Amino acid sequence: MSLSGKRILLIIGGGIAAYKALDLIRRLRERGASVRVVMTAAAREFVTTLSVGALSADHVFTELFDRHDEHDVGHIRLSREADLLVVAPATADLMAKLANGHANDLASTVLLATDKRVLMAPAMNPKMWSHPATRRNRATLEKDGIAFIGPARGEMAESNEAGEGRMAEPLEIVAAVEAMLDQRPKPLAGKRIIVTSGPTHEPIDPVRYIANRSSGKQGHAIAAALAKLGADVRLVSGPVTIADPAGVTTTHVETAAQMKDAVESLLPADAAVFVAAVADWRTASAAGEKIKKVAGEGPPALQMVENPDILAGVGHHSLRPGLVVGFAAETQDLIGNAEAKLRKKGADFIVANDVSHESGIGPTGVMGGDRNRVRIVSKAGVEEWPEMGKDEVAERLAALIATRLRTVVV
Ligand code: C5P
């Protein structure tokens, strides 16, 4: 979507992720938006007003009591002459200020004075993010109508810690901005749709697990595309490093058993889309302690049991949604296998993709990469889609789901 003519007021908070705000300005302007920037004092410790001003091609606002700025624009105009306010990085401090109505600098005053929607992209140390105070503030802000994008899990720049707290990538923030400013009709308004995404991790012992290479990109893109069409999307995600999609309610799980419970607790729903690469097996019982390597004893004989098939469970459930969509990643007999899955799992259609040889695994392949070539297999036959970006596959699939839901008798 083009952001042509849209005015974004970007508030940059003080955190190492402020460097990503520079790229965000570029990405927003590339799409036609004009970007006006407010920087907190702490933000200016990380990036300079010179770089920000050069990229935004505008004056950078920093002080509440700047006689010239207040005379010229003023904090009220600043907060109103925008279509959307974006806070990136949104620090714990900025969140706390807005949640409690503080207005002691330009950024917090503008946030309190605005009559426009606000999108926050939090970034902070994982301990700060999971602190009860921050969680409380987030809940308050959400209740007040503030939208959030991220944070994602990952390595922290400033320490060796890993965890939830890394700011969403600039392009993810741009997508959230586009979604919030999108005024196209919402054919899925009022429809609840469950989406599963990502891999599952099945523990072997407290430190080891069985996993697969699913990145969650396709499932998350589908959740975002459905939300753009107005659906109330409930995403159940296995462990991934990408951010929660904007406008979607996400539940995080680790194992297939947890994913199944989460999905079933979300029924009834109008549709369910099963994109997750659920591990087929788990160990019969995960060891309570780390399994030690003992010289001469050889490797442990892991006993595996089958995981529940979440899609098949929902496909045959008494609360089965009106539309059930499955995925099939195959290395051989793509269509034959997809047709068999359609029947066995009780799906209305299967999105089949070929993960053999060149199309397969890794940064350029289907699993992990950004592109996908799929076939839609249903009782009506097979529809081939050309290779396209995962976002485009998601948009086309969301449009197809919207069409189908209009004709499905629930
Ligand atoms: O049988 P297979 O794993 O190839 O089926 C893939 C489809 O079934 C996907 O839609 C996947 O999300 C779903 N599935 C599931 N639970 C499982 C295995 C697969 O929901 N345990």
Residues whose N, C-alpha, C, O or C-beta is under 5 A from the ligand:
A	BS01	C5P	F274 V275 A276 A277 V278 A279 N307 P308 D309 I310 L311 V325 G326 F327 A328
